[in-house]
Amino acid sequence: MILNIYIQAAIVIAVIAIFFLSLFLNWKTKAPKEAELPEQCRFCPSDTCIIKIGDAEKKKEELRAVLEKCEESDEKTD
């Protein structure tokens, strides 16, 4: 019975330690120099948050261009 309590306590302490370790490592990790922040994030007080809205828009445009090329090639083969 007492052994089970010690095991549970060790698990809880380990989970809390891993949580704080991950917070510390996230705080120490810097964003890459070439990363562009969206306009919405320029004045954000958070040091750890990077939202890549601009990258998502670029990827959408690239996918649209590829889709248009595929549709054009399908029309040519018909």
NORJO-V487097 format. One record per helix or strand of 3 or more residues. SS is the DSSP state (a for helix, b for strand). FROM is the first residue (numbers start at 1). LEN is the number of residues. If there is no record, write none. Layout:
SS;FROM;LEN  SS;FROM;LEN
This chain:
a;2;27  a;39;3  a;53;25
